[in-house]
Amino acid sequence: MSTDEEPDVFDPETATLSETLAWNFFFWRRLVPRAQEILKRTVLLAAWTAANTAFHGWAEVEGAEGFGALGYAGVWSAGAALTGVVLGWVGGAFTF
């Protein structure tokens, strides 16, 4: 990163193949630090929500099956991920 609020600049004319692949597939470097932090927190929240909801749904709800608990957890995890994306968008960290 060149500064705290500007992502790296990519020059396709001088880039090597490995630099081009890294730029295209590893978008993390292109994000501003604020967006990186929001993304890290959102992934952590969604993963924890999915794991916690699936485990408790499967272990504590009588008659619940594993796939049903995972499906229910996926709904809550998707909601957490959507909340993080909207937070980044409203806060100006993500530009769509």
Sine and cosine of phi, psi and omega as CSV:
sin_phi,cos_phi,sin_psi,cos_psi,sin_omega,cos_omega
0.00,0.00,0.68,-0.73,0.01,-1.00
-0.99,0.14,-0.70,0.72,0.09,-1.00
-0.71,-0.70,0.00,-1.00,-0.02,-1.00
-0.96,0.29,-0.39,0.92,-0.09,-1.00
-0.90,-0.45,0.06,1.00,0.01,-1.00
-0.85,-0.52,0.78,-0.62,0.05,-1.00
-0.95,0.30,0.22,-0.98,0.04,-1.00
-0.88,0.47,0.47,-0.88,0.03,-1.00
-0.98,-0.20,0.69,-0.72,-0.03,-1.00
-0.94,-0.34,0.79,-0.61,0.04,-1.00
-0.93,-0.37,0.97,-0.25,-0.07,-1.00
-0.93,0.38,-0.34,0.94,-0.02,-1.00
-0.95,0.30,-0.55,0.83,-0.05,-1.00
-0.96,-0.27,-0.04,1.00,-0.07,-1.00
-0.98,0.21,0.57,-0.82,0.10,-0.99
-0.99,0.12,0.11,-0.99,0.01,-1.00
-0.88,0.47,-0.69,0.72,0.00,-1.00
-0.91,0.42,-0.60,0.80,0.05,-1.00
-0.92,0.39,-0.62,0.78,0.02,-1.00
-0.91,0.41,-0.70,0.71,0.03,-1.00
-0.90,0.43,-0.67,0.74,0.03,-1.00
-0.89,0.46,-0.64,0.76,-0.01,-1.00
-0.92,0.39,-0.63,0.78,-0.05,-1.00
-0.97,0.23,-0.57,0.82,-0.11,-0.99
-0.98,-0.20,-0.43,0.90,-0.02,-1.00
-0.94,-0.35,0.98,0.18,-0.09,-1.00
-0.94,0.34,-0.17,0.99,-0.09,-1.00
-0.82,0.57,-0.64,0.77,-0.04,-1.00
-0.92,0.38,-0.40,0.92,-0.04,-1.00
-0.99,0.15,-0.23,0.97,-0.05,-1.00
-0.99,0.13,0.57,-0.82,0.11,-0.99
-0.94,0.33,0.39,-0.92,-0.05,-1.00
-0.82,0.57,-0.59,0.81,0.02,-1.00
-0.89,0.46,-0.68,0.73,0.03,-1.00
-0.93,0.37,-0.59,0.80,0.05,-1.00
-0.88,0.47,-0.68,0.73,0.00,-1.00
-0.91,0.40,-0.69,0.73,0.04,-1.00
-0.89,0.46,-0.66,0.75,0.00,-1.00
-0.91,0.41,-0.67,0.74,0.04,-1.00
-0.87,0.49,-0.71,0.70,-0.02,-1.00
-0.92,0.39,-0.61,0.80,0.00,-1.00
-0.92,0.39,-0.68,0.73,0.02,-1.00
-0.90,0.44,-0.68,0.74,0.03,-1.00
-0.89,0.46,-0.71,0.71,0.00,-1.00
-0.89,0.45,-0.70,0.71,-0.02,-1.00
-0.91,0.40,-0.66,0.75,0.01,-1.00
-0.92,0.40,-0.70,0.71,0.01,-1.00
-0.91,0.42,-0.66,0.75,0.03,-1.00
-0.88,0.47,-0.69,0.72,0.00,-1.00
-0.90,0.43,-0.73,0.69,-0.03,-1.00
-0.90,0.43,-0.72,0.70,-0.03,-1.00
-0.91,0.41,-0.72,0.70,-0.02,-1.00
-0.92,0.39,-0.66,0.75,0.01,-1.00
-0.91,0.42,-0.71,0.71,-0.02,-1.00
-0.90,0.44,-0.75,0.66,-0.04,-1.00
-0.94,0.35,-0.57,0.82,0.06,-1.00
-0.91,0.42,-0.66,0.75,-0.01,-1.00
-0.97,0.25,-0.63,0.78,-0.11,-0.99
-0.99,0.10,-0.51,0.86,-0.17,-0.99
-0.95,-0.32,-0.35,0.93,-0.01,-1.00
-1.00,-0.02,0.87,-0.49,-0.05,-1.00
-0.92,0.40,0.79,-0.62,0.03,-1.00
1.00,0.06,0.02,1.00,-0.01,-1.00
-0.97,0.23,0.63,-0.78,0.05,-1.00
-0.98,-0.18,0.34,-0.94,-0.03,-1.00
-0.88,0.48,-0.69,0.73,-0.01,-1.00
-0.92,0.38,-0.59,0.81,0.06,-1.00
-0.91,0.41,-0.66,0.75,0.04,-1.00
-0.91,0.42,-0.62,0.78,0.04,-1.00
-0.92,0.39,-0.62,0.78,0.05,-1.00
-0.90,0.43,-0.69,0.72,0.04,-1.00
-0.90,0.44,-0.65,0.76,0.02,-1.00
-0.92,0.40,-0.58,0.82,0.03,-1.00
-0.89,0.46,-0.59,0.81,0.04,-1.00
-0.90,0.44,-0.73,0.69,0.00,-1.00
-0.93,0.38,-0.61,0.79,0.02,-1.00
-0.92,0.39,-0.65,0.76,0.05,-1.00
-0.90,0.45,-0.61,0.79,0.07,-1.00
-0.90,0.45,-0.65,0.76,0.05,-1.00
-0.91,0.41,-0.65,0.76,0.02,-1.00
-0.91,0.41,-0.67,0.74,0.04,-1.00
-0.90,0.45,-0.63,0.78,0.04,-1.00
-0.88,0.48,-0.68,0.73,0.03,-1.00
-0.90,0.44,-0.65,0.76,0.02,-1.00
-0.91,0.42,-0.68,0.73,0.02,-1.00
-0.91,0.41,-0.63,0.78,0.06,-1.00
-0.86,0.51,-0.71,0.70,0.04,-1.00
-0.90,0.43,-0.61,0.79,0.00,-1.00
-0.93,0.36,-0.75,0.66,-0.02,-1.00
-0.91,0.41,-0.61,0.79,0.00,-1.00
-0.97,0.24,-0.11,0.99,0.05,-1.00
1.00,0.10,0.16,0.99,0.00,-1.00
-0.98,0.18,-0.52,0.85,0.02,-1.00
-0.95,-0.32,0.68,-0.73,0.08,-1.00
-0.88,-0.47,0.88,-0.47,-0.01,-1.00
-0.97,-0.26,0.00,0.00,0.00,0.00
